[in-house]
Amino acid sequence: MSPTEDLVELVTEATGFSADEVQNTLTEQKIPRRRVLPTRQRLRVRAVHFAGIKNLRVEGSEHDRTLVPFSFAQELGQDVFAFATANRNDAGKSTVLETILWAVRGTTKTAQDVREWMRQAIVELAIGDDNFLVAWKLESGAPTGLIVQRASGSLRLDWASFDDTAMGDMTREFEDGQRPHQSAWDTLLEAERTTGAVVGTFDGDAGFKETIGDFMNSRFGFEEAEVFTKNRKAADALDGHISTHGWPLWSQALRIPEGGSTATIGEATQNTALLLEMYLGTSWGPTAHSAKARRGIIESSIATLRRRQTTEETARDASLHELEAQLSRFRTERAALPESIDADTYDDDLRDVQATADAVALAATAYSEAFTEQLAAHRAVAEAQADVVAAEEAAMTKRFWHSLKPTCCPRCDEPVQAEQWARESEGHCSLCNSALGLEEPTALPTTTPIVVDDASEDSDDDHDELELNRQRLLTLVAEAAFADAQLSVANEGRLNAFRLHTDAADRTRNRGTGIANVRVLDQQISVLEGRIQERASIGVPSADLENQERIVNILSAAEKAARKRSDAERLELLVSVSLDITALGRRLGFHQLDNADFKANTWLLVTKGGATPVHFGKCTPGEQLRLKIAIVIALLRNGTAAGIGRHPGLLVIDQITAEELNPVDVHELLTELVAVAAETGLQVIVGSARGELIEDVLDSDRVRMARPEDDLMW
């Protein structure tokens, strides 16, 4: 492949369009050209801290609760570090990992109760040669915070001492009932702001996500990527929309999620091909992905234009049928009349016939237009009715689930007592005493199970949306009724004009010879032929449609050219990646693995036990976990060796010993992770409930075990 290949030249050669047209189209559609890969930056987590006050039910009590202050802090090594318990799940490991990912990705899957317990968090990061603190406070689970760049040459923070001080702050809040005016968190951040620099602030979940995304993209040089997504249940299979993805998508490569996802890399199967750019970046990759997305949205627009054209043609065909029927009648009458008779006597009658003929033509046109408008109005009503039904069903469903009466606590299965049920009649939840907001509470049998309300939903919002849909439907119904009335008026005008014209023609025929009829009919035939020719021309594709089809051709050629060259850049690497996945999969416990073939579209064909190859999604959960880890290791190893890897070098794996990994497999897995970390500069952070297996491989300074007295992390 020539390094001087230009996208405009490739597309011009493939389509035959002029270079100027191709250049202008690619520029207008914002298709990136072949790029130079940015320098890889390393991301490291140096420490994690969070603190707060637990709100726990007193064991053995139905109503009593107790508040327990807590603080957690841990410095992490540069290669492999584990948070582990002695065979206990739900011990806080996931919270530690999610807090780290919250700082790195800007989003979190931390449980809502834990978010409300937490008062503060700090994660220390290193990006290249620079160190940063991502710090935030929480009020009822909502974050507010900042990103501070530490001064060059700053001393390492004493996280153990800070942990003790933070615990004192939480204890004082527990005792005093309010937060300390100046906490250790405030003191630390004031000092860091003084010597360093604030590079970002945020307020709320959306602000956190946006600020982290902007910060990480600027540091790592990741571009925003467009993805075309087809709309479900759309009127046309080509209908869809473009979504713009940034750091939240790229950062999926920083974790291997728990079971449930059949994506070979990342979290969603539809984005894996794009995410492959994180591991094996290519100079043509963004061009191919952007051209595909833009082509999809233009094809969706073309589908819309074609549907509109079909509607217009339906109305046109109805008008044409009527005009052709009139033309047939006039031609039959004209054939039966003589060719030459004195016509001076009938001039007045002819003028009347001409005027009524013009009126018939105008009335027919008005009727055709009214018919088209009525068709569009009733289609809009049907769509609005569907929206109202959907909104009503959603509201009814939500009211139904909100109206369910719990019989036991969803966390501990303790029965809900009568005094708690009494709250329901007062409009308060029997579990948390929050206002239910139900319009018509309905008593249900005591055997009805607890249904946990999704705290993210807003019943007022649902009501507003339903009301807006209903109002829109009323408006459209009124418009449809008006269109019906207009069509009725147009039809009456058409019939009346035709009657007047028929009367005029009859009078002319009754008054004398056939010359008048000949002239009238000739004129009418000429008028009708013109009208028919005019209606028939409506079906010709518009200039806009033709232009959009040219754009699709250019984008398709750009996508194919870029995809071909992007795949060629990876071809040899993917062969090596497949070999590594096969070898690693066996070493990680997938002993029946014969071959793993990793494709450029991120599909993985797996051959096991001598059987026919199957797709990755057909493997068992345990096989999928082993293969996911093998895929990431293989991609990192080959991307680093080839100098095209863009992965920042951080990998988080929760429940690494899940899916029944036996001790030998765990030992092999961790040993391989340590080796690839040293080889590629990867930092791996894992969580496991099999602490005894973790400690067999990792040194004590690379493992944070849960407290021995209760096997909890914090």
C-alpha positions, -999 to 999 in steps of 0.1 A, spaced: 0 0 0 14 34 -10 19 58 19 8 86 -4 -26 72 -12 -53 99 -10 -89 93 -2 -102 117 -28 -82 99 -55 -94 65 -44 -131 75 -44 -128 94 -77 -114 63 -93 -141 41 -78 -171 63 -86 -162 82 -118 -173 115 -102 -151 145 -104 -124 151 -78 -140 185 -69 -174 168 -62 -158 141 -42 -137 166 -22 -167 188 -15 -188 158 -4 -162 144 19 -157 178 35 -194 185 39 -199 151 55 -169 157 78 -152 125 68 -117 124 83 -87 116 61 -60 91 68 -44 100 101 -11 97 119 -16 77 151 -11 98 182 16 90 208 4 64 233 -1 77 268 0 56 299 -28 57 326 -21 45 361 -42 44 393 -19 53 422 -44 54 450 -81 52 458 -100 66 488 -136 70 498 -154 75 531 -189 78 546 -215 65 570 -233 32 566 -270 30 574 -275 -6 585 -305 -25 598 -298 -38 633 -296 -76 632 -327 -92 648 -347 -60 647 -376 -51 625 -373 -13 626 -340 -3 643 -311 9 623 -275 18 632 -251 43 616 -215 31 611 -187 55 600 -162 40 575 -131 51 555 -111 32 530 -78 41 513 -53 20 494 -22 28 473 -18 5 443 13 -10 426 22 -5 390 14 -39 376 -11 -63 391 -31 -55 423 -60 -74 438 -88 -66 462 -99 -100 477 -120 -116 504 -119 -151 520 -148 -166 500 -173 -138 506 -192 -118 480 -210 -85 486 -181 -75 508 -173 -42 491 -148 -52 464 -170 -40 436 -174 -6 453 -136 -2 454 -134 -10 417 -164 11 407 -150 41 426 -118 38 405 -138 35 373 -160 64 384 -129 86 385 -115 72 352 -147 69 331 -170 96 347 -197 70 352 -203 43 378 -225 13 386 -221 18 423 -253 7 441 -276 36 451 -275 28 488 -237 28 488 -237 61 469 -259 76 496 -236 63 523 -206 78 507 -196 114 517 -163 118 497 -139 101 473 -105 107 459 -86 88 432 -50 96 424 -41 90 387 -9 92 367 -11 100 330 23 100 314 45 121 336 17 141 352 -2 132 384 -38 142 391 -64 139 418 -100 133 408 -119 143 440 -156 146 447 -181 150 476 -215 134 476 -248 147 488 -276 120 488 -255 102 461 -250 132 438 -213 141 431 -197 175 431 -160 178 426 -129 188 406 -98 175 389 -65 189 402 -31 185 385 -5 180 411 26 201 410 56 186 393 79 169 419 52 167 446 58 143 474 37 111 475 6 115 496 4 97 529 -28 78 522 -27 57 554 -26 89 575 -53 105 554 -74 74 559 -72 78 597 -80 115 595 -110 109 572 -123 82 596 -122 108 623 -142 132 602 -168 105 596 -170 97 633 -175 134 642 -203 137 616 -219 106 631 -216 121 667 -225 157 658 -251 150 632 -235 173 607 -204 174 585 -172 190 598 -167 226 586 -131 218 575 -125 182 568 -93 164 558 -107 162 523 -111 201 522 -76 206 536 -59 182 511 -76 198 481 -69 233 492 -32 225 495 -32 207 461 -50 236 444 -24 260 459 6 242 445 -10 226 415 -38 236 390 -75 229 387 -81 214 352 -118 206 356 -148 209 378 -182 191 377 -216 191 394 -239 161 391 -237 128 372 -239 144 338 -213 170 346 -190 143 360 -193 123 328 -187 153 305 -158 167 325 -140 134 327 -147 127 290 -132 161 279 -102 157 302 -94 121 291 -99 128 254 -76 157 255 -49 137 273 -51 106 252 -59 121 218 -91 100 212 -114 115 187 -152 115 188 -167 87 168 -200 86 149 -221 54 149 -253 49 129 -280 30 148 -311 16 132 -344 26 148 -363 -3 162 -398 -8 148 -392 19 122 -414 23 91 -384 15 70 -355 -9 76 -331 20 67 -345 45 93 -320 53 120 -300 80 137 -263 90 144 -249 88 179 -217 105 187 -194 85 211 -164 98 230 -146 87 262 -175 66 276 -171 43 246 -133 42 244 -131 36 282 -150 3 278 -117 -11 269 -104 -4 304 -126 -32 320 -136 -68 314 -173 -68 326 -189 -96 345 -210 -122 326 -240 -113 306 -224 -96 276 -215 -116 245 -192 -88 232 -157 -100 227 -143 -67 238 -161 -39 256 -197 -40 268 -219 -38 236 -216 -60 205 -226 -31 182 -195 -11 191 -168 -38 192 -154 -30 157 -150 6 166 -135 -3 200 -108 -24 183 -92 10 173 -83 12 210 -61 -19 208 -50 -19 172 -52 16 159 -51 21 121 -45 51 100 -77 44 80 -100 33 108 -117 66 116 -124 72 79 -141 39 75 -163 43 106 -173 79 99 -182 71 63 -203 42 74 -222 63 99 -228 92 75 -239 68 47 -264 53 71 -280 86 79 -282 97 42 -298 63 33 -323 69 61 -331 104 46 -335 88 11 -359 62 26 -380 91 40 -380 109 7 -391 78 -11 -420 73 13 -431 109 8 -429 103 -30 -451 72 -27 -477 92 -8 -477 119 -35 -479 93 -62 -509 77 -46 -528 110 -46 -516 116 -82 -528 82 -94 -563 89 -80 -564 122 -99 -551 106 -131 -577 79 -130 -605 105 -129 -589 127 -156 -584 97 -179 -620 86 -175 -632 121 -185 -608 121 -215 -622 87 -227 -658 101 -226 -649 132 -245 -630 113 -272 -660 90 -276 -683 120 -281 -659 137 -304 -657 106 -327 -695 107 -332 -697 144 -344 -693 158 -379 -661 177 -388 -674 209 -404 -705 231 -397 -710 269 -394 -702 278 -358 -709 315 -356 -743 310 -338 -727 292 -309 -699 316 -298 -716 325 -266 -723 289 -257 -687 280 -265 -674 307 -241 -696 294 -214 -684 258 -220 -648 270 -219 -653 288 -187 -669 258 -170 -642 235 -184 -616 257 -167 -636 256 -135 -637 218 -137 -599 216 -141 -593 240 -112 -618 220 -90 -601 187 -99 -567 202 -89 -582 215 -56 -597 181 -48 -564 163 -55 -545 187 -32 -571 183 -5 -570 145 -8 -532 146 -3 -535 168 28 -562 146 42 -541 115 37 -512 131 55 -534 144 84 -549 110 91 -515 93 90 -503 119 116 -533 111 138 -526 74 136 -490 80 147 -500 103 175 -526 77 187 -499 51 188 -477 75 209 -506 81 233 -513 44 237 -476 38 243 -474 66 269 -506 54 286 -493 19 287 -460 30 302 -479 52 328 -503 24 336 -474 -1 340 -455 23 362 -487 30 384 -492 -8 386 -458 -15 399 -459 15 422 -491 2 436 -478 -32 446 -478 -38 483 -447 -53 497 -448 -82 522 -412 -84 530 -380 -64 527 -362 -70 494 -328 -71 511 -334 -94 541 -368 -110 535 -381 -97 569 -419 -94 568 -435 -59 565 -457 -54 596 -492 -39 598 -479 -5 611 -457 -3 581 -487 -11 558 -506 17 575 -482 41 559 -495 30 525 -530 45 532 -513 78 541 -494 79 508 -460 68 521 -439 38 512 -440 10 538 -403 4 534 -386 39 532 -416 62 541 -411 82 509 -442 97 493 -456 73 467 -472 98 444 -498 73 433 -530 87 418 -552 58 427 -536 33 452 -549 -1 448 -549 -28 476 -534 -60 464 -533 -95 480 -507 -99 507 -489 -125 486 -479 -98 461 -441 -97 459 -421 -65 465 -413 -45 434 -385 -20 438 -394 13 422 -367 26 398 -356 57 416 -345 72 383 -381 75 370 -401 107 375 -439 102 376 -444 139 369 -422 136 338 -443 106 327 -475 125 332 -462 155 313 -451 133 284 -485 116 283 -503 150 285 -482 164 257 -490 133 236 -527 137 243 -526 174 235 -507 167 203 -533 140 194 -562 165 200 -545 191 178 -539 165 150 -575 152 153 -587 187 149 -564 192 119 -576 159 104 -612 170 109 -604 202 92 -588 183 63 -619 161 60 -640 192 58 -618 207 32 -618 176 12 -657 175 14 -658 212 2 -634 204 -26 -654 174 -37 -686 193 -36 -669 221 -57 -656 195 -81 -690 179 -86 -707 212 -89 -682 224 -115 -687 192 -134 -725 196 -133 -722 232 -146 -699 221 -174 -722 192 -183 -752 216 -185 -733 241 -207 -722 213 -230 -757 199 -232 -771 233 -240 -747 237 -269 -755 204 -283 -793 210 -280 -791 244 -298 -778 234 -331 -753 215 -352 -723 196 -339 -696 222 -347 -699 237 -313 -695 203 -297 -665 196 -319 -647 228 -308 -657 223 -271 -646 187 -271 -614 195 -289 -606 221 -263 -616 198 -234 -595 170 -248 -565 193 -252 -570 205 -216 -573 170 -202 -543 158 -221 -523 187 -206 -535 179 -171 -527 142 -174 -492 150 -187 -487 174 -157 -498 147 -132 -476 120 -148 -445 141 -144 -448 142 -105 -433 107 -102 -399 117 -116 -372 115 -88 -365 150 -75 -331 167 -78 -327 164 -40 -332 126 -41 -307 122 -70 -281 144 -51 -284 123 -20 -280 91 -39 -247 105 -54 -236 113 -18 -243 77 -8 -223 64 -37 -193 86 -26 -196 76 10 -199 39 1 -167 41 -20 -149 60 8 -160 34 34 -149 4 12 -115 20 3 -108 28 40 -121 -5 53 -100 -24 28 -68 -6 39 -76 -6 76 -81 -44 75 -49 -48 55 -30 -29 82 -42 -54 108 -41 -86 87 -8 -100 99 -15 -89 134 -49 -106 136 -32 -139 126 -8 -135 155 -37 -124 178 -57 -155 170 -27 -177 178 -21 -160 211 -58 -163 220 -57 -200 213 -26 -205 234 -37 -182 262 -72 -198 263 -58 -232 269 -34 -219 296 -63 -201 314 -83 -234 317 -101 -237 283 -85 -271 278 -108 -282 249 -100 -252 228 -87 -263 194 -86 -229 177 -97 -193 181 -100 -172 149 -103 -135 157 -118 -115 128 -113 -78 117 -150 -72 127 -141 -85 163 -161 -118 157 -144 -148 173 -149 -182 158 -142 -209 183 -134 -245 176 -135 -269 206 -136 -306 211 -130 -313 173 -165 -299 165 -177 -274 140 -166 -238 147 -191 -217 167 -194 -180 175 -181 -166 208 -217 -161 221 -223 -199 219 -196 -207 244 -203 -212 281 -200 -183 306 -167 -198 319 -153 -202 284 -163 -167 276 -146 -152 306 -113 -170 298 -116 -160 261 -123 -123 270 -92 -122 291 -72 -140 265 -85 -116 238 -75 -85 257 -40 -99 266 -34 -109 230 -45 -75 216 -25 -56 241 6 -77 235 4 -75 197 -6 -39 196 23 -29 219 48 -49 199 36 -34 166 36 1 179 -1 8 170 -17 0 204 -35 30 218 -48 13 250 -38 35 280 -26 4 298 -52 1 326 -74 -30 329 -100 -36 357 -115 -72 361 -142 -78 387 -148 -113 399 -117 -127 381 -121 -160 399 -158 -164 389 -172 -190 366 -156 -219 386 -120 -213 377 -100 -240 395 -69 -232 415 -45 -243 387 -64 -221 362 -63 -191 387 -26 -195 391 -20 -196 354 -43 -166 348 -26 -144 374 9 -155 363 0 -146 327 -14 -112 338 18 -104 357 39 -114 327 19 -94 302 18 -64 326 56 -64 327 58 -69 289 33 -42 278 33 -18 308 -2 -29 317 -17 -21 352 -43 -47 361 -67 -42 390 -88 -73 400 -114 -83 425 -119 -118 438 -137 -138 465 -109 -164 464 -83 -145 484 -63 -176 493 -57 -183 455 -48 -147 449 -22 -147 477 -6 -179 463 5 -159 433 8 -122 442 30 -108 469 13 -93 500 20 -58 489 0 -64 458 -31 -77 476 -56 -59 498 -75 -85 518 -108 -79 536 -107 -74 574 -102 -108 590 -129 -102 617 -158 -98 592 -143 -104 557 -154 -70 546 -133 -46 526 -145 -15 545 
